[in-house]
């Protein structure tokens, strides 16, 4: 008899919601005095009915404009916030119970929050985490050496954290968060403050960490390079609601109404007015880039080939950064299309 292995998702959300109760009052002394005796409250939904799973070993980009509810969701998944409704399981456990076994198996990296002790060298915090997470000495040394080499931390080890630059502090924050070899990584703007080379090396390390340990990663980042390099799947939310869940390619096909057509004309060809073929978005040294609707792209290409001396032509979807910008700018229409 053959038994099929059944795997449980590393992260499960069912109808997750979070509503904040916020005190409101008008400006002025009179309103301030009135609020001492009678307060007025407003209920603001930050997350609304989110449902999705993350499988073990999956790396998923978590996208949305500022205020979409990304950080609130990650805080609930890591146990920092209680939800207002719905159910969550991370590694089979309820995050806000904050059990020791659960906390030893996850990590939360927030690019705008510090966990390092401000007045002592970063290495002292690393040693503290070594004890707190009860990491075996051999494992700790191996991961510590990997991270010190990857992020070039050697010269920073014995400097007080307050004397480090933002980029240097972020390198140390990343190191502190990975020393206990977590199974689930919640990364909220993890590369903020890093230079281009450090961002690239961090992406390489996270990709290798995922491959080696089958870690599950949920990543929010406004650097689309992070998402493109690491994530095959993206989840897009706005105003706390799920807008899209699928591949980056499917996101482009579903929401972006245009394509780019790049045309190189043959040397010595007469000048051409390309505005009659589409919106000219770039033009340089015989190379013109047009923006055309998806529906018109085949017709435009056919016209270009028949009417102009074309040396090379390429039709493509715009880069992911442009796609996300378009969705941010047109989010009301996007939400209506769901």
C-alpha positions in Angstrom: 0.0 0.0 0.0 1.3 3.4 -1.0 0.9 6.3 1.5 1.0 9.8 0.1 2.8 12.3 2.3 0.5 15.2 3.5 2.3 18.5 4.2 0.7 21.2 6.2 1.3 24.8 5.0 3.9 26.7 7.1 1.6 29.7 7.3 -2.2 29.6 7.1 -4.6 32.6 7.2 -8.3 32.3 7.2 -10.4 35.5 7.2 -7.8 37.4 9.1 -8.8 40.9 10.1 -7.6 43.7 12.3 -9.6 46.9 13.3 -8.0 49.7 15.2 -10.0 51.8 17.6 -8.7 55.4 17.3 -9.6 58.4 19.4 -10.7 61.4 17.4 -11.4 65.0 18.5 -11.5 68.4 16.9 -8.8 71.0 17.4 -9.0 73.7 20.0 -9.1 74.0 23.8 -12.8 73.4 24.1 -12.6 70.1 22.2 -9.7 69.1 24.3 -11.7 69.7 27.5 -14.7 67.9 26.2 -12.6 64.9 25.3 -11.6 64.5 29.0 -15.2 63.5 29.8 -16.5 62.1 26.6 -14.3 60.6 23.9 -15.3 59.9 20.4 -13.9 56.8 18.7 -13.4 55.7 15.1 -12.9 52.2 14.0 -10.4 51.8 11.2 -10.0 48.5 9.4 -6.3 47.8 8.7 -6.7 44.2 7.5 -9.9 42.7 6.1 -10.7 39.1 5.5 -7.2 37.9 4.4 -7.0 34.3 3.4 -3.9 32.6 1.9 -1.4 29.8 2.6 2.4 29.8 2.4 3.9 26.3 1.8 7.1 25.2 3.5 10.1 26.5 1.6 8.1 29.1 -0.4 9.3 32.6 -0.8 6.5 35.1 -1.4 6.5 38.8 -2.0 4.0 40.8 0.0 3.1 44.0 -1.9 0.9 47.0 -1.5 1.1 50.8 -1.1 1.8 52.5 2.2 -1.0 51.9 4.6 -2.2 48.8 2.8 -1.9 46.6 6.0 1.3 44.7 5.2 3.1 45.5 8.4 0.0 44.9 10.5 -0.4 41.5 8.9 3.2 40.6 9.5 2.9 41.7 13.2 -0.1 39.4 13.6 1.7 36.5 12.0 4.7 36.9 14.3 2.5 37.3 17.4 3.1 41.0 18.1 -0.6 41.9 17.5 -3.9 40.1 18.3 -6.3 40.0 15.3 -9.8 41.3 15.5 -11.1 38.3 13.7 -10.1 35.2 11.7 -7.7 32.4 12.3 -3.9 32.1 11.9 -1.5 29.2 12.2 2.3 29.5 11.8 4.1 26.2 11.9 0.9 24.8 13.4 0.8 27.2 16.3 -1.2 30.3 17.2 1.4 33.2 17.0 0.0 35.5 19.7 0.4 32.7 22.3 4.1 33.5 22.0 5.3 30.0 23.0 9.0 29.6 23.4 9.2 26.8 20.8 7.4 29.0 18.3 9.6 32.0 18.9 12.7 29.9 18.4 11.5 28.8 14.9 10.6 32.2 13.4 12.3 35.6 12.9 11.0 39.1 12.2 13.2 41.6 10.5 11.8 45.2 10.3 14.0 47.6 8.5 12.8 50.5 10.6 13.0 48.9 14.0 16.1 48.1 16.1 16.8 45.1 18.3 20.4 45.7 18.9 21.5 47.2 22.2 22.4 50.8 21.4 25.4 51.5 23.7 27.4 48.2 23.3 29.1 46.6 20.3 26.8 44.4 18.0 28.8 41.3 18.9 27.5 41.5 22.5 23.9 41.4 21.2 24.9 38.4 19.1 26.3 36.6 22.1 23.1 37.4 24.0 20.9 35.9 21.3 23.2 32.9 21.3 22.2 32.2 24.9 18.5 33.4 24.6 17.8 31.1 21.6 19.9 28.3 23.1 21.8 27.8 19.8 24.3 24.9 19.9 27.9 26.3 19.9 28.9 24.7 16.6 25.8 25.8 14.8 26.1 29.3 16.1 29.8 29.6 15.0 29.0 28.3 11.5 26.1 30.7 10.9 27.9 33.6 12.6 31.0 33.1 10.4 28.8 32.8 7.2 27.0 36.1 8.0 30.2 38.0 9.0 31.8 37.0 5.7 28.7 37.6 3.6 28.0 41.1 5.0 31.6 42.1 5.7 30.9 42.7 9.4 34.5 42.2 10.6 35.3 45.9 11.1 32.0 46.6 12.8 32.0 43.9 15.5 33.5 46.0 18.2 32.0 49.4 17.5 29.1 50.6 19.7 25.9 50.3 17.7 25.2 54.0 18.1 28.3 54.8 16.1 27.3 52.7 13.1 25.7 54.1 10.0 22.2 53.1 9.0 23.5 50.6 6.4 26.0 49.1 8.9 23.2 48.8 11.6 21.0 47.0 9.1 23.7 44.5 8.3 24.0 43.8 12.1 20.2 43.6 12.5 20.0 41.0 9.7 22.8 39.0 11.4 21.1 39.0 14.8 17.8 37.8 13.2 19.3 34.8 11.5 21.7 33.4 14.1 19.1 30.9 15.5 18.4 29.4 12.0 14.7 30.2 11.9 12.3 28.1 9.7 10.0 31.1 8.9 11.3 34.5 8.0 9.0 37.6 8.1 11.0 40.3 6.3 9.6 43.9 6.4 11.8 46.2 4.3 14.9 44.2 5.2 17.3 45.9 2.8 16.5 49.5 3.7 19.7 51.5 4.1 21.9 48.9 2.4 23.9 49.9 -0.6 23.4 48.2 -4.0 26.2 45.6 -3.4 25.0 44.8 0.1 21.4 44.4 -1.2 22.6 42.0 -3.9 24.6 39.9 -1.4 21.7 39.8 1.0 19.4 38.5 -1.7 22.0 35.8 -2.6 22.2 34.7 1.0 18.4 34.6 1.6 18.1 32.5 -1.6 20.8 30.1 -0.5 19.3 30.0 3.0 16.0 29.1 1.6 17.5 26.4 -0.6 19.6 24.9 2.1 17.1 24.9 5.0 13.7 25.0 3.1 12.8 28.2 5.0 9.5 29.9 4.3 9.9 33.6 3.6 7.3 36.4 3.4 9.0 39.6 2.1 7.7 43.1 1.9 9.9 45.6 0.1 9.6 48.8 -1.9 12.7 47.7 -3.8 11.2 45.5 -6.5 14.6 44.1 -7.2 14.3 42.2 -3.9 11.0 40.7 -4.9 12.0 39.9 -8.5 15.2 38.2 -7.4 13.7 36.1 -4.6 9.9 35.5 -5.2 8.1 33.6 -7.8 4.8 34.4 -6.2 3.4 37.7 -5.0 0.5 38.6 -2.8 -0.9 42.2 -3.4 -3.1 43.9 -0.9 -4.7 47.3 -0.7 -6.7 48.8 2.2 -6.3 45.5 4.0 -8.0 43.5 1.3 -6.5 40.8 -1.0 -6.1 42.2 -4.5 -4.0 39.5 -6.2 -2.3 36.2 -5.4 -0.1 34.6 -8.1 3.0 35.0 -10.1 4.6 38.3 -11.1 3.9 37.4 -14.8 0.2 36.8 -14.0 0.1 40.1 -12.2 1.3 41.9 -15.3 -1.1 40.1 -17.6 -4.0 40.8 -15.3 -3.6 44.4 -14.4 -1.3 46.1 -16.9 -3.1 47.3 -20.1 -0.1 48.0 -22.2 3.1 46.5 -23.6 6.4 48.1 -24.7 7.7 47.8 -28.3 11.3 48.5 -28.8 12.3 49.3 -32.4 15.8 49.7 -33.8 15.8 51.1 -37.3 18.5 50.4 -39.9 21.4 52.8 -40.1 20.9 55.5 -42.8 17.1 55.2 -42.7 15.1 58.4 -43.0 13.7 59.9 -39.9 10.4 58.5 -38.8 7.6 60.1 -36.7 6.8 57.2 -34.3 4.0 59.1 -32.6 1.5 57.6 -35.1 2.4 54.1 -33.8 2.1 54.6 -30.1 3.3 56.6 -27.1 7.0 57.3 -27.5 8.6 56.8 -24.0 12.3 56.7 -25.1 14.3 57.6 -28.2 18.0 57.4 -28.5 20.5 56.6 -31.3 18.1 54.9 -33.7 16.4 53.0 -30.9 12.8 53.9 -30.0 10.6 52.5 -27.3 6.8 52.7 -27.7 4.0 52.1 -25.2 1.0 50.5 -26.9 -2.2 48.7 -25.6 -2.1 44.9 -25.4 -4.8 44.7 -28.0 -3.0 46.9 -30.5 0.5 45.4 -30.1 0.2 42.8 -32.9 -1.2 45.4 -35.3 1.5 48.0 -34.4 4.3 45.5 -34.9 2.9 44.5 -38.3 2.7 48.1 -39.4 6.3 48.8 -38.2 7.7 45.9 -40.1 5.8 46.8 -43.3 6.3 50.6 -43.3 9.8 51.1 -41.7 13.2 49.7 -42.3 13.5 47.8 -39.1 16.8 46.2 -38.0 15.4 44.7 -34.8 12.1 44.7 -32.9 11.1 43.4 -29.5 7.8 43.3 -27.7 7.8 42.8 -23.9 5.9 43.6 -20.7 7.2 46.5 -18.7 9.5 45.8 -15.8 7.9 44.8 -12.5 8.7 48.2 -10.9 6.6 50.0 -13.5 3.8 47.5 -13.1 3.6 48.1 -9.4 3.7 51.8 -9.9 0.8 51.6 -12.3 -1.2 49.5 -9.8 -0.5 52.0 -7.0 -1.6 54.9 -9.2 -4.8 53.1 -10.3 -5.6 51.1 -7.2 -9.3 52.0 -7.1 -9.8 50.7 -10.6 -7.7 47.6 -9.8 -9.8 46.8 -6.7 -13.0 47.2 -8.7 -11.6 44.7 -11.2 -11.2 41.9 -8.6 
